[in-house]
């Protein structure tokens, strides 16, 4: 059973590494394509972990050392994945805010005013609808 857990852990580590690589390069389309395999690897790891915890005994010797190293690697990859995902979300939020800001109608000066004074700007038309 521990072999299944270690194999699932290596698959998860590879999925995290690939997604982290895409996120670090800000290749968001590639990172999005890698999300499904990462989720599948994560689910498989969770199942293998639960099975090991329920039926297996604690590993010893070289297997224990390999499992410990894998756990440390997964922890580091997971922390890096979180950091890179947070950066990508923040970047996309800024892009969306910029686009939304550019799409908003600007207040335009309309009408006439006495000589030497600019007319007061009028806000754009606004419609509100609500159901009660």
Secondary structure as GFF3:
##gff-version 3
##sequence-region A 1 132
A	DSSP	alpha_helix	2	24	.	.	.	ID=ss1
A	DSSP	alpha_helix	28	55	.	.	.	ID=ss2
A	DSSP	alpha_helix	61	103	.	.	.	ID=ss3
###
